[in-house]
């Protein structure tokens, strides 16, 4: 694919004139035959990477959405040090329940969810939770090794990289000296299922943030659960 393919004047004009939601759909009709082909990691069962899942203009719109809020960015030390914000249902890890949304999923994220369901691993994926993370390399931000909650979320975790490149490290055994590194470039959609979802921890160490700023959005399907 030519480097300038996504920058054709018609694509930019559609984004400006049709509005973000319509432009997202128009871009996908053009791009879907290329993006359907996932790269499955040979050493990490259940991990898939769809490169260029969103256009440059879409990524910029999503970064603007994350920066403008609501809700506002908040400092966080949960699973590492960074800033975060959340849309959709909320997990109460203390009480082990999922409660109703405080801030609904924005229309742009709902449009992306529709697009995700055109991909083979995500046919039945209906995310109702999205969490954005803002990392700053100079501040020592990172993602600590962890496995996403096995009970409160379903068996698919999806992360869209918007800004900045990083290496995400997967380890099967605690204290394992050498893990599996996955390069996550901007605009790529990472899907974790099976072993990659349940049997490996994943983490981003400060030195593996390859840009000063990284923003990503993680989507989960988390059924409402009461005590």
Secondary structure, 3 states (H helix, E strand, C coil): CCCCHHHCHHHHHHHHHHCHHHHHHHHHHHHHHHHCCCEECCCCCCEEEECCCCCHHHHHHHHHHHHHCCCCCEEECCCCCEEEEEEEEEEECCCCEEEEEEECCCHHHHHHHHHHCCCHHHCCCCCCEEEEEEEEHHHCCCEEEECCCCCCCCCCEEEEEEECCEEEEEECCCCCCCCEEEEECCCCEEEECHHHHHCCEEEECHHHECCCEEEEEEEECCCCECC
